[in-house]
Amino acid sequence: MTRREQLLLLGVGVAICVGAGALYVHGRASLEKEPESQVVRAAPIEDVKVIPLEPVSAPAPEPVPEEPLVLLTPPPKLEPDLAVSAAGAVQDPGMYKLKEGARVQDLLDAAHGVREDADLSDINLAARVIDGTTLTVPSRATASREGTKLRIRSGESAAALNLPEYTISGWRPSEVRPAGQTSATETPVHAGAPAAAAPPGLIDLNTATQAALESLPGIGPKTAEKIIAYRTRVPFRSVDDLANVSGIGPKKLEAVRSLVTVGGK
């Protein structure tokens, strides 16, 4: 390297050193200088505008809907049902439920009427039906010819098949009187009291044995059984009640009338 180049290199180094020193001094001076404090002045009170606030009212409560007043009414009174059976010469035999106070005619209507061979001559259509009972409609007598003979077959009478309340012949005005009330000519029979004795020589229809009944003229074993079956359901009230027993016609009734009587049972 020539001397000229050495001097140039030295000058460059000196310039660099001087510039670095100047920069250092300037930086220290800027750091030591205190920054000017910025003072924020508050606005005077009179310059402050006060905005009044409107009172806020609480929201009105929503109206509570009134519940409708429910009146507790008693349940409707149901009419009691009567269970009554219809049998015999009816279109639809069976048990039927009828309202209280129903009549025999109502029961027959419920059974869709009677058959063509029904015998209603002794059926009390206006009678009130009785709960737990059976109304049996008898059939009319039928005639058939066997060779040269005409055979007439008659079924049991309505009185022999039904309660006396369901028949015209068995109904008595005394039955509609209040319970416990008797007429002046009637004497009530108490339970356990001895029955009235039959007149001597007469057969009591309510107490006679089958053998005693068979001793009567025209009364065979079957007819005697029918008499006993009848009085089991309905006690004989008079000798004329024998006409309600199947197989006893007017002639046979007249034949035994003077030989029988009706006493207690």
HELIX and SHEET records of a PDB file:
HELIX    1   1 ARG A    3  GLU A   32  1                                  30    
HELIX    2   2 ILE A   45  ASP A   47  5                                   3    
HELIX    3   3 VAL A  104  ALA A  110  1                                   7    
HELIX    4   4 ALA A  158  LEU A  161  1                                   4    
HELIX    5   5 PRO A  164  TYR A  166  5                                   3    
HELIX    6   6 PRO A  173  VAL A  176  5                                   4    
HELIX    7   7 GLN A  210  GLU A  214  1                                   5    
HELIX    8   8 PRO A  221  ARG A  233  1                                  13    
HELIX    9   9 VAL A  239  ASN A  244  5                                   6    
HELIX   10  10 PRO A  250  VAL A  256  1                                   7    
HELIX   11  11 ARG A  257  LEU A  259  5                                   3    
SHEET    1   A 3 GLY A  94  LYS A  99  0                                        
SHEET    2   A 3 ASP A  81  GLY A  88 -1                                        
SHEET    3   A 3 THR A 134  VAL A 137  1                                        
SHEET    1   B 2 THR A 142  GLU A 146  0                                        
SHEET    2   B 2 LYS A 149  ARG A 153 -1                                        
SHEET    1   C 2 ILE A 203  ASP A 204  0                                        
SHEET    2   C 2 VAL A 260  THR A 261  1                                        
END                                                                             
